[in-house]
Each structure stands twice: as structure tokens, then as C-alpha cells.
Amino acid sequence: YIGIQQNSGLDDTTKQIQEVVNDDAIPVLDFQCLDLGKLQEACEDWGLFRLVNHGIPLTLMSQLRDHSRNLFSLTFESKQELFTNPMSYFWGTTALTPTGAALSIGPQNINWVEGLNIPLSQLSLFQKENETLGSFRVLLEEYGGHLARLATTMFGAMAKSLHLDPELSKTYISESTGFVRVYRYPQCSMENEAWGINVHTDSSVLSILNQDQVGGLQVLKDDNWLQVKPIPDTLVFNLGDMMQINNVPNEYFKSVNQAISDDKYKSVKHRVKVNKEKERFSICYFVFPAEGSVIQSSKYRPFTYSDFQAQVQQDVKTLGFKVGLERFKFKVAG
């Protein structure tokens, strides 16, 4: 992690935002008795919420975390050699190419993080002869099935609350695009100078976070940074850029074939702070629109997720950061 001291992490505007510790107000939803009104309020006002009674066995979550710790305890060289197709190993950045390779970064952009990128649709390609990865694959298959179930069900509830066309909205989220990233944030004595992950929004439709008890996730709410304190046996859902643009009322479909967005639901800005005493582990699931699905809107020019991803990667390479949806907004004359 040479060069981490040079990582400013935030722009001048964000540095001025006050940090708040109290997190009692973060919405909590019960998967077994889902309230659409509370779901809509959480998506509009927060862009994230906690989910309880999600149905994922606690033993599975515990075993997956234990396996992850064991894998990250390997030497750096072993991790680079072992974690190959379809899984990839990355460090210092979470900006990856579609193949899972880390984008080239400068010292000023290095983050205090390492991770594994795992496309769930390609788990069958895992090294079956490797006992460690074989057992890890079995856990990921079961865990990925639960996450796909939660993501599709929760998106269906969001689509219903937004009065989306039920047929067209099927293309807005595709189980085949789902992948898991396992993150390790090493303890860092320079906790006020380094970030685990800088301020960003996710490019996904939905992201589902399973974090350990160390903490470090912060979200932006009403110009304040809010600590998302870990609560055992709960998941944190946050909305991504593709959810922000997928607000498509039924009544518009007579004149528009795809999506019209009014930015009713917001992709939440968040970041991860490192801890000077403890390392932190988290497991996050990301899911995206179907390949080739065109997003069309009154506010944004038509694009596919592949278009969006390519633009984001170009910006990261040339500017050092993600611009995101702003790149696709129609320009206002005058």
C-alpha cells in the first residue's frame, strides 16, 4: 500500500460535511411482513434500509465469513496466484474491468482495501481440485441463491410501489448479472488519512451488504455523514445508479417503450472508514439490468448498462474518479 499517505479521499465540499454518529433512524424492514409504504419511504428518503428476517441461515453467513478470513490470511503472492478465473483478487481499488482486473490507479487514489470479485454465474469454473476453493464455492452457491431471491423479491416490491410495468421491469434486474465481492479492510494506524473506500455511489440496481461487527460504513443523509452501525443478523440494502433511473410509471408506456426516470429513488452516496485497531470484513452482492436492456428517459439519453460501465471506466482512467449518471443527462439549452 505504498502511497496511501497521499490519498486525500474526498473533495473539498465533502470534507466540510459534518460527521454524525447516531444511526437509530435508518429504516428497518421485515422481509416476512413487508410494508410497501415503509419501503417506498426508505427508498425515497434514504436510498438504503436494513432488512431483518431475510431467511439466510446464520450458520451459512458465519461459515462464509470464516472462509473469507482464511483466504485473506494467505500471502499476497499466494492470493495473486490462487484467485484466478472466474474469481479475481484486487487491492488498493474497487474499480475493476468487466473481467475483474483492477483499473490502473495512481498513488493518490489508493484505498486501504483488498478483495475478491466473484461472478456467481461462473461458479462452475472454480478450481474443483482445490479443496479450499471447492468448499468456498459450495458456500457461495448457496449464499448467492439466497441473495438472488432477496434481490428479485425486493425489486419486485419496489417496482410495485412505483407502479412499474410488470413485464418491462423484468429486464431492469437480471439474476445472471449478480456477483459477490468479499472485502477486507486491514487495520490502519493512519485512520484519519486513509479510506477503505472513498465516497461513491454503486452502479448496480441493488446492493446487499453483510458486514461484520467492526463497522466503518458511512452514508450521506441530509448533508451529514451517518455511521451505519453493524447489527447482528441484518442485511443492509442500498440503491444503485440503475435503480435511480428505473422509475417508470405505467402510464408513460403508451408513448415511451422503455424507462422514464424522475429520479424519485436516489442512489445513495457512501464510503468506508478504516479502523486503527481492527481489520474489517464485509460481503456485498451486486445485481444489474439484463444485458442489452436499454434505459430511456426524459432526463437521460438512452443507454445500456454496458454503455454506462464503459463511461465510468473511462472517467476513472482519465479523471481518477467516477462521474456516473451526470454523464448521461440531457443538456439544458441556455
Backbone torsions as a table, in degrees:
resi	resn	phi	psi	omega
1	TYR	NA	40.6	177.9
2	ILE	-61.1	134.7	176.8
3	GLY	95.3	1.6	-176.6
4	ILE	-64.1	-27.8	-179.0
5	GLN	-64.4	-21.8	-177.0
6	GLN	-86.9	-0.9	-174.3
7	ASN	-79.4	104.0	179.3
8	SER	-71.4	-32.1	171.4
9	GLY	80.4	-42.9	-173.2
10	LEU	-132.2	152.6	172.7
11	ASP	-79.9	170.1	-173.6
12	ASP	-61.3	-35.9	-179.3
13	THR	-64.6	-46.4	-177.2
14	THR	-67.1	-31.9	179.9
15	LYS	-60.5	-27.6	-176.0
16	GLN	-82.0	-11.0	-177.1
17	ILE	-72.3	133.1	-177.9
18	GLN	-69.0	143.7	177.3
19	GLU	-98.4	131.9	-176.8
20	VAL	-118.5	140.2	-177.2
21	VAL	-94.9	-37.3	-175.5
22	ASN	-62.6	128.5	-178.5
23	ASP	-127.7	17.5	-175.1
24	ASP	-62.6	-22.8	-173.0
25	ALA	-84.5	-9.2	-179.3
26	ILE	-59.5	126.6	-175.6
27	PRO	-60.1	143.4	175.9
28	VAL	-120.2	124.1	179.6
29	LEU	-115.9	144.2	179.8
30	ASP	-101.4	117.0	-176.3
31	PHE	-64.1	-29.8	-176.4
32	GLN	-78.5	-19.4	176.4
33	CYS	-142.8	70.3	-171.4
34	LEU	-71.2	129.9	178.6
35	ASP	-101.4	111.0	-176.5
36	LEU	-64.1	-33.2	178.3
37	GLY	-64.7	-44.5	178.6
38	LYS	-67.7	-36.0	177.9
39	LEU	-62.7	-46.4	-180.0
40	GLN	-63.0	-42.7	179.2
41	GLU	-62.3	-41.7	-180.0
42	ALA	-64.0	-40.7	-178.5
43	CYS	-70.4	-36.5	-179.1
44	GLU	-76.9	-41.7	-172.3
45	ASP	-91.0	-26.2	-173.0
46	TRP	-120.4	-42.1	-172.1
47	GLY	80.5	5.9	175.4
48	LEU	-159.5	165.2	177.9
49	PHE	-164.0	162.5	173.5
50	ARG	-92.5	146.2	176.9
51	LEU	-122.4	126.6	177.1
52	VAL	-114.4	165.8	-178.0
53	ASN	53.7	44.8	-175.7
54	HIS	-80.6	-15.2	175.3
55	GLY	88.6	2.1	176.5
56	ILE	-83.2	125.0	-179.1
57	PRO	-57.2	134.2	-178.3
58	LEU	-65.4	-30.9	177.7
59	THR	-64.7	-37.8	178.4
60	LEU	-64.4	-45.5	179.9
61	MET	-62.9	-39.7	179.8
62	SER	-67.4	-44.7	179.9
63	GLN	-63.3	-39.2	-179.8
64	LEU	-65.8	-41.3	177.1
65	ARG	-64.0	-41.8	-180.0
66	ASP	-63.4	-43.5	178.4
67	HIS	-63.2	-38.7	179.7
68	SER	-63.1	-44.0	178.3
69	ARG	-60.2	-41.8	179.9
70	ASN	-63.4	-41.2	-179.6
71	LEU	-66.2	-41.9	-179.6
72	PHE	-71.4	-17.4	179.2
73	SER	-76.6	-9.9	176.6
74	LEU	-66.3	161.7	178.0
75	THR	-66.4	159.1	179.7
76	PHE	-57.4	-43.9	-179.4
77	GLU	-64.5	-39.1	179.4
78	SER	-65.5	-40.0	178.8
79	LYS	-65.1	-41.6	178.6
80	GLN	-63.4	-36.2	-177.6
81	GLU	-79.2	-38.1	-173.5
82	LEU	-79.9	-40.6	-171.9
83	PHE	-88.2	82.9	178.5
84	THR	-122.3	-176.8	-173.7
85	ASN	-36.6	127.5	4.5
86	PRO	-89.4	-7.3	179.8
87	MET	-84.6	147.9	175.8
88	SER	-133.1	150.6	179.6
89	TYR	-107.3	136.2	179.1
90	PHE	-137.7	158.1	176.2
91	TRP	-151.1	151.8	175.2
92	GLY	80.4	-13.6	180.0
93	THR	-158.5	153.1	172.8
94	THR	-109.2	7.2	178.1
95	ALA	-86.6	107.4	-175.0
96	LEU	-120.5	155.5	174.0
97	THR	-78.5	169.9	177.3
98	PRO	-58.0	-24.0	178.3
99	THR	-85.0	-4.7	179.5
100	GLY	96.1	-0.2	178.2
101	ALA	-78.8	144.3	179.6
102	ALA	-72.1	137.2	173.5
103	LEU	-69.6	148.3	179.5
104	SER	-63.3	136.9	-176.3
105	ILE	-132.1	155.5	174.8
106	GLY	-95.5	165.0	-178.9
107	PRO	-55.8	-32.4	-177.0
108	GLN	-70.9	-14.3	-177.1
109	ASN	-107.4	6.2	-176.4
110	ILE	-71.2	131.7	175.5
111	ASN	-105.1	155.5	-177.7
112	TRP	-89.2	73.0	-174.2
113	VAL	-156.0	149.9	166.6
114	GLU	-135.4	157.6	-175.6
115	GLY	-163.9	172.5	176.1
116	LEU	-118.8	133.3	177.8
117	ASN	-109.6	123.6	-170.6
118	ILE	-132.7	103.3	173.0
119	PRO	-71.0	116.7	-173.3
120	LEU	-66.7	-27.6	-179.2
121	SER	-71.7	-10.2	-177.5
122	GLN	-114.6	19.3	-177.8
123	LEU	-61.7	-26.1	-179.9
124	SER	-64.8	-16.6	-178.7
125	LEU	-87.4	-1.1	-179.5
126	PHE	-59.1	153.7	178.4
127	GLN	-68.3	97.2	-175.6
128	LYS	-68.0	-24.9	-178.1
129	GLU	-76.1	-14.2	179.7
130	ASN	-90.3	114.9	-174.1
131	GLU	-62.6	-40.0	-178.5
132	THR	-64.5	-48.6	-179.6
133	LEU	-71.2	-30.4	178.8
134	GLY	-62.3	-46.3	178.8
135	SER	-68.8	-34.3	177.1
136	PHE	-64.3	-40.6	179.1
137	ARG	-61.9	-42.9	-179.9
138	VAL	-60.8	-44.0	178.1
139	LEU	-63.3	-41.5	-179.1
140	LEU	-66.4	-36.9	178.5
141	GLU	-61.8	-45.9	179.5
142	GLU	-67.2	-44.0	-179.2
143	TYR	-65.1	-42.6	179.5
144	GLY	-61.7	-36.2	176.8
145	GLY	-62.8	-41.9	177.5
146	HIS	-64.7	-42.2	-178.0
147	LEU	-66.0	-40.2	177.1
148	ALA	-62.4	-39.6	177.7
149	ARG	-61.9	-45.5	-179.1
150	LEU	-66.9	-43.1	-177.0
151	ALA	-64.3	-46.9	-178.1
152	THR	-67.7	-37.9	179.5
153	THR	-67.6	-45.5	-178.8
154	MET	-69.1	-37.8	176.6
155	PHE	-65.2	-38.6	176.9
156	GLY	-59.9	-39.3	177.7
157	ALA	-67.5	-39.3	177.3
158	MET	-65.6	-42.5	178.9
159	ALA	-60.5	-38.6	178.8
160	LYS	-66.8	-42.0	-179.2
161	SER	-68.6	-24.8	178.5
162	LEU	-92.6	-2.6	-178.3
163	HIS	60.3	42.3	178.1
164	LEU	-75.6	153.0	174.5
165	ASP	-64.3	120.9	-173.3
166	PRO	-64.3	-29.7	-179.8
167	GLU	-78.0	-50.4	-178.0
168	LEU	-67.7	-31.4	-177.8
169	SER	-68.4	-14.1	177.4
170	LYS	-62.7	-28.1	-179.6
171	THR	-82.2	-10.0	-175.6
172	TYR	-79.6	-13.0	176.4
173	ILE	-146.1	131.2	-175.9
174	SER	-131.3	120.3	-179.2
175	GLU	-56.7	-31.8	-177.1
176	SER	-66.3	-17.6	-179.3
177	THR	-88.3	-7.1	-172.4
178	GLY	-65.3	137.5	172.1
179	PHE	-143.3	158.8	-179.0
180	VAL	-112.0	138.9	168.9
181	ARG	-120.4	128.4	175.8
182	VAL	-103.9	123.2	-175.8
183	TYR	-111.6	141.8	168.1
184	ARG	-124.6	127.6	176.5
185	TYR	-110.7	102.8	-178.9
186	PRO	-61.9	152.8	174.3
187	GLN	-61.9	149.0	-172.9
188	CYS	-145.5	121.0	-178.9
189	SER	-68.6	-20.0	180.0
190	MET	-96.9	50.4	-172.3
191	GLU	-64.1	-21.7	178.8
192	ASN	-90.4	-3.0	-179.2
193	GLU	-114.9	-20.2	-174.6
194	ALA	-119.3	151.1	175.6
195	TRP	-119.8	143.6	173.5
196	GLY	-66.9	-50.4	170.7
197	ILE	-141.9	133.1	179.9
198	ASN	-70.7	173.0	179.1
199	VAL	-57.4	131.9	-179.3
200	HIS	-164.5	168.2	165.0
201	THR	-115.1	152.7	176.1
202	ASP	-78.7	147.3	178.5
203	SER	-85.8	-3.6	-173.4
204	SER	-75.5	177.8	165.4
205	VAL	-78.1	-55.0	177.9
206	LEU	-135.1	149.2	172.1
207	SER	-126.9	138.6	-178.0
208	ILE	-123.4	117.3	-173.9
209	LEU	-106.3	132.1	171.5
210	ASN	-118.2	104.2	-176.1
211	GLN	-109.4	153.6	176.8
212	ASP	-78.4	-167.7	-172.2
213	GLN	-92.3	6.3	-178.8
214	VAL	-75.6	-40.2	-180.0
215	GLY	84.3	170.6	-179.3
216	GLY	145.3	-19.5	178.7
217	LEU	-71.2	133.4	176.9
218	GLN	-131.2	139.6	178.9
219	VAL	-122.7	152.0	-179.4
220	LEU	-92.4	123.0	-179.2
221	LYS	-139.6	117.2	178.9
222	ASP	52.2	46.9	177.0
223	ASP	63.8	23.3	173.9
224	ASN	-129.1	144.3	174.4
225	TRP	-88.1	127.8	-174.8
226	LEU	-114.3	128.0	176.5
227	GLN	-74.2	127.7	175.6
228	VAL	-94.4	88.1	-175.8
229	LYS	-64.6	133.2	178.5
230	PRO	-64.0	135.4	174.1
231	ILE	-123.9	123.9	-175.7
232	PRO	-54.3	140.9	172.8
233	ASP	66.4	20.4	175.2
234	THR	-118.1	156.8	174.8
235	LEU	-113.6	151.7	175.8
236	VAL	-110.3	119.2	174.8
237	PHE	-96.4	132.8	169.4
238	ASN	-133.1	148.9	-177.4
239	LEU	-84.2	142.3	177.9
240	GLY	-106.3	-178.3	-177.4
241	ASP	-58.5	-38.4	-177.4
242	MET	-71.7	-20.9	173.5
243	MET	-79.8	-36.8	179.8
244	GLN	-59.1	-37.2	-176.1
245	ILE	-89.5	-10.2	-175.8
246	ASN	-93.6	49.6	177.7
247	ASN	-106.5	97.5	-163.3
248	VAL	-126.8	88.7	179.0
249	PRO	-61.6	142.6	-179.8
250	ASN	-54.1	-39.9	-170.5
251	GLU	-64.8	-17.4	-178.8
252	TYR	-83.6	-11.9	-171.5
253	PHE	-71.3	-14.3	177.1
254	LYS	-67.7	-28.3	-177.6
255	SER	-111.4	-17.8	-178.4
256	VAL	-129.6	130.7	-173.4
257	ASN	-81.4	-25.0	-177.3
258	GLN	-119.9	-132.5	-168.4
259	ALA	-93.4	139.8	167.7
260	ILE	-117.3	124.8	-176.6
261	SER	-110.5	135.5	171.4
262	ASP	-114.0	14.7	179.5
263	ASP	54.5	34.8	-178.4
264	LYS	-66.4	-41.3	175.5
265	TYR	-100.0	135.7	-174.9
266	LYS	-106.7	140.7	170.9
267	SER	-74.9	120.5	-169.1
268	VAL	-81.4	136.1	174.3
269	LYS	-80.5	136.6	179.6
270	HIS	-151.7	169.2	-179.1
271	ARG	-155.3	168.3	-179.9
272	VAL	-127.4	125.5	179.5
273	LYS	-95.8	140.1	179.1
274	VAL	-83.6	164.9	-178.1
275	ASN	-117.9	133.6	-176.2
276	LYS	-78.2	-12.4	-176.3
277	GLU	-113.3	-28.9	-173.9
278	LYS	-131.8	147.5	170.3
279	GLU	-82.0	155.5	-176.9
280	ARG	-124.6	140.3	176.1
281	PHE	-121.3	142.2	173.3
282	SER	-147.6	154.4	179.2
283	ILE	-127.1	122.8	-175.5
284	CYS	-125.8	138.8	178.2
285	TYR	-110.2	133.7	179.2
286	PHE	-123.5	140.5	178.5
287	VAL	-137.5	148.0	-167.8
288	PHE	-131.6	174.7	174.9
289	PRO	-68.2	161.6	176.5
290	ALA	-62.2	147.4	-179.3
291	GLU	-61.3	130.6	179.0
292	GLY	87.1	-7.4	178.6
293	SER	-67.0	122.9	-176.1
294	VAL	-92.0	129.9	176.7
295	ILE	-99.3	119.8	-178.2
296	GLN	-124.7	136.9	-168.8
297	SER	-151.7	160.1	174.9
298	SER	-75.4	-18.9	-177.5
299	LYS	-106.6	-20.2	-175.9
300	TYR	-126.2	146.4	174.8
301	ARG	-72.0	152.2	-176.9
302	PRO	-59.7	138.8	176.3
303	PHE	-159.2	159.2	171.8
304	THR	-100.7	168.5	177.0
305	TYR	-62.9	-33.9	177.8
306	SER	-61.4	-39.9	175.7
307	ASP	-60.6	-45.5	-178.6
308	PHE	-62.5	-46.3	-179.1
309	GLN	-61.4	-42.6	179.5
310	ALA	-63.0	-40.2	179.4
311	GLN	-67.0	-41.7	178.4
312	VAL	-60.3	-45.0	-178.4
313	GLN	-66.4	-36.5	176.9
314	GLN	-63.9	-41.6	179.0
315	ASP	-65.5	-41.5	179.2
316	VAL	-61.7	-40.6	-179.2
317	LYS	-68.4	-41.5	-173.2
318	THR	-91.8	-35.8	-176.0
319	LEU	-104.3	-23.6	-178.1
320	GLY	92.2	2.6	179.5
321	PHE	-155.4	165.3	179.9
322	LYS	-86.9	132.2	174.2
323	VAL	-90.9	-44.7	173.4
324	GLY	83.1	-140.8	-172.4
325	LEU	-61.2	-26.9	179.9
326	GLU	-56.6	-29.4	179.3
327	ARG	-64.4	-24.4	-172.3
328	PHE	-106.5	2.3	179.8
329	LYS	-74.0	143.4	173.5
330	PHE	-64.7	139.6	177.4
331	LYS	-79.7	135.4	-179.9
332	VAL	-86.6	122.9	-179.2
333	ALA	-64.6	144.8	176.8
334	GLY	80.4	NA	NA
